[in-house]
């Protein structure tokens, strides 16, 4: 609730990284939400529970930011360079949904709980987080970081596995998940520049 603590870098962003073919790197950035509002239009929405927001950045030859994957509730989509916003030409901008956990390439939303309609409007104060100011490496190699994430018992995380315990191969991520037409349900591929059967 304290925006100054976010702005001055006291609140961390977490990341994982993998080196893929042709010296390309994949960085997966994670943001922890202790609570979120429930969605009154979706019966059974868990409401105030543990959540992780995420986006993934592909970097070519160790220096050139390329594609970005934006993740939402149960789906995701990939955008090519020039099809998402950047800060100071080096940092892709991710807008965070307010009702359901999710990251998006643009602001907007009508405020409903349908896919792509989550409010993500920074408003006139333009509240933002310079995530690169406090990055914490997530790893599970006997030296797990951070310490408060060492216990992967589903009891503590509402059944959601911690990012670094998922065993995910970042080099094998798919381009999108969800329908190609925009509906109220999962339709991540609707805004994707990369099809679901292609690696970003």
C-alpha positions as CSV (number, residue, x, y, z in Angstrom):
1,X,0.0,0.0,0.0
2,X,3.0,2.3,0.3
3,X,3.8,3.5,-3.2
4,X,7.1,5.2,-2.1
5,X,8.5,1.8,-1.0
6,X,7.9,0.6,-4.6
7,X,9.3,3.7,-6.2
8,X,12.6,3.7,-4.2
9,X,13.3,0.0,-4.9
10,X,12.5,-1.5,-1.5
11,X,10.0,-3.9,-3.1
12,X,11.8,-6.6,-5.2
13,X,11.0,-8.1,-8.5
14,X,12.2,-11.7,-9.0
15,X,13.7,-13.3,-12.0
16,X,14.9,-16.6,-13.5
17,X,17.1,-16.9,-16.6
18,X,18.2,-19.5,-19.2
19,X,20.7,-19.3,-22.0
20,X,19.2,-20.8,-25.2
21,X,20.6,-21.4,-28.7
22,X,22.5,-18.7,-30.6
23,X,23.5,-17.0,-27.3
24,X,20.0,-15.8,-26.8
25,X,18.8,-15.4,-23.2
26,X,15.3,-15.8,-21.7
27,X,14.5,-13.8,-18.6
28,X,11.3,-14.6,-16.7
29,X,10.3,-11.8,-14.3
30,X,7.9,-12.5,-11.4
31,X,6.0,-10.2,-9.1
32,X,4.4,-11.3,-5.9
33,X,1.0,-10.1,-4.8
34,X,0.1,-11.0,-1.3
35,X,-3.6,-10.2,-1.9
36,X,-5.8,-9.3,-4.8
37,X,-9.4,-8.2,-5.1
38,X,-12.0,-10.8,-5.9
39,X,-13.9,-10.7,-9.1
40,X,-17.6,-10.4,-8.3
41,X,-18.7,-11.5,-11.8
42,X,-16.8,-14.8,-11.7
43,X,-18.4,-17.4,-9.4
44,X,-15.8,-19.2,-7.4
45,X,-13.1,-16.6,-8.0
46,X,-10.7,-17.1,-5.0
47,X,-10.4,-13.4,-4.3
48,X,-7.8,-12.5,-1.7
49,X,-5.2,-15.2,-2.3
50,X,-1.6,-15.6,-3.1
51,X,-0.7,-14.6,-6.7
52,X,2.2,-14.3,-9.0
53,X,2.3,-11.9,-12.0
54,X,4.8,-12.6,-14.7
55,X,6.3,-11.5,-18.0
56,X,9.2,-13.0,-20.1
57,X,11.8,-11.1,-22.2
58,X,13.9,-12.6,-24.9
59,X,17.3,-11.0,-25.4
60,X,19.3,-11.6,-28.6
61,X,23.1,-11.9,-28.4
62,X,23.1,-10.8,-24.8
63,X,22.2,-7.2,-25.6
64,X,19.1,-6.7,-27.9
65,X,15.7,-6.9,-26.3
66,X,13.5,-8.9,-28.7
67,X,10.1,-10.6,-28.0
68,X,8.1,-10.2,-24.8
69,X,5.6,-12.7,-23.4
70,X,2.8,-11.2,-21.2
71,X,1.0,-13.7,-18.9
72,X,-2.6,-13.5,-17.6
73,X,-5.0,-15.7,-15.8
74,X,-4.6,-19.1,-17.5
75,X,-3.2,-17.7,-20.8
76,X,-0.5,-15.6,-22.4
77,X,0.6,-13.9,-25.6
78,X,3.9,-12.8,-27.3
79,X,4.6,-9.4,-28.8
80,X,7.4,-8.6,-31.3
81,X,9.6,-5.6,-31.1
82,X,7.8,-2.4,-31.8
83,X,4.5,-3.9,-30.7
84,X,5.0,-3.2,-27.0
85,X,6.1,-0.1,-25.1
86,X,9.6,0.5,-23.7
87,X,11.1,2.8,-21.2
88,X,14.4,4.4,-22.1
89,X,14.6,2.1,-25.1
90,X,15.8,-0.8,-23.0
91,X,13.1,-1.8,-20.5
92,X,9.8,-3.4,-21.8
93,X,6.8,-1.9,-20.0
94,X,4.3,-4.3,-18.5
95,X,0.8,-3.1,-17.3
96,X,-0.6,-5.0,-14.3
97,X,-4.3,-5.9,-14.1
98,X,-6.1,-4.8,-11.0
99,X,-8.8,-7.5,-10.5
100,X,-7.1,-10.6,-11.8
101,X,-3.4,-11.2,-11.8
102,X,-2.0,-10.6,-15.2
103,X,0.4,-8.5,-17.3
104,X,-0.4,-6.7,-20.5
105,X,1.4,-4.8,-23.3
106,X,-1.0,-1.9,-23.0
107,X,-3.1,0.1,-20.5
108,X,-6.9,0.2,-20.6
109,X,-9.6,-2.4,-19.8
110,X,-13.3,-1.8,-19.1
111,X,-13.0,-2.9,-15.5
112,X,-14.9,-6.2,-16.0
113,X,-13.4,-9.6,-15.3
114,X,-13.4,-10.7,-19.0
115,X,-10.1,-11.6,-20.6
116,X,-8.2,-8.4,-21.6
117,X,-10.8,-6.2,-19.8
118,X,-9.0,-6.1,-16.5
119,X,-8.4,-2.5,-15.4
120,X,-4.8,-1.5,-16.0
121,X,-4.9,2.2,-15.8
122,X,-2.0,3.9,-14.0
123,X,-3.9,7.2,-14.0
124,X,-2.6,10.7,-13.7
125,X,0.0,9.9,-11.0
126,X,1.5,7.4,-13.5
127,X,2.4,5.0,-10.7
128,X,5.0,2.5,-11.8
129,X,7.8,0.3,-10.6
130,X,11.4,0.4,-11.8
131,X,11.7,-3.3,-11.5
132,X,15.4,-3.4,-12.4
133,X,16.3,-1.4,-9.2
134,X,15.8,-4.4,-7.0
135,X,16.0,-7.8,-8.8
136,X,16.2,-11.0,-6.8
137,X,17.4,-14.2,-8.5
138,X,15.0,-17.1,-8.0
139,X,16.8,-20.4,-7.9
140,X,16.4,-23.9,-6.6
141,X,19.8,-25.4,-6.5
142,X,20.5,-26.1,-2.8
143,X,20.9,-22.4,-2.3
144,X,17.3,-21.2,-2.7
145,X,16.7,-17.5,-2.8
146,X,14.9,-15.8,-1.2
147,X,14.8,-17.6,2.1
148,X,11.0,-17.1,2.6
149,X,10.4,-19.1,-0.5
150,X,12.1,-22.3,0.5
151,X,8.9,-24.1,1.5
152,X,6.9,-25.2,-1.5
153,X,4.2,-26.8,0.5
154,X,0.9,-26.0,-1.3
155,X,-0.7,-25.3,2.1
156,X,1.1,-22.0,2.3
157,X,0.6,-21.0,-1.3
158,X,-3.1,-21.8,-2.0
159,X,-2.0,-24.7,-4.2
160,X,0.1,-22.5,-6.5
161,X,3.7,-23.8,-7.0
162,X,6.5,-21.3,-6.5
163,X,8.1,-20.2,-9.7
164,X,11.5,-21.7,-9.1
165,X,10.0,-25.1,-8.2
166,X,8.0,-25.5,-11.4
167,X,10.8,-27.1,-13.4
168,X,10.1,-25.0,-16.4
169,X,12.4,-24.9,-19.4
170,X,12.4,-21.2,-20.4
171,X,13.8,-22.0,-23.8
172,X,10.8,-24.1,-24.7
173,X,8.0,-21.7,-23.9
174,X,5.1,-21.5,-26.4
175,X,4.1,-18.3,-28.2
176,X,0.6,-18.1,-26.7
177,X,-2.2,-19.9,-24.9
178,X,-6.0,-19.4,-25.4
179,X,-8.4,-18.7,-28.2
180,X,-7.7,-16.6,-31.4
181,X,-10.9,-14.7,-31.0
182,X,-11.5,-12.2,-28.2
183,X,-14.2,-13.6,-25.8
184,X,-14.8,-13.3,-22.1
185,X,-12.9,-16.6,-21.6
186,X,-9.2,-17.4,-22.1
187,X,-8.1,-15.9,-25.4
188,X,-4.4,-15.1,-25.1
189,X,-3.6,-15.9,-28.8
190,X,-6.0,-13.1,-29.9
191,X,-3.3,-10.5,-29.3
192,X,-0.2,-12.7,-30.0
193,X,2.3,-12.1,-32.8
194,X,3.6,-15.6,-32.3
195,X,1.3,-18.7,-32.7
196,X,0.8,-21.3,-30.0
197,X,3.0,-23.9,-31.6
198,X,6.0,-21.6,-32.1
199,X,8.7,-20.8,-29.5
200,X,9.2,-17.1,-28.8
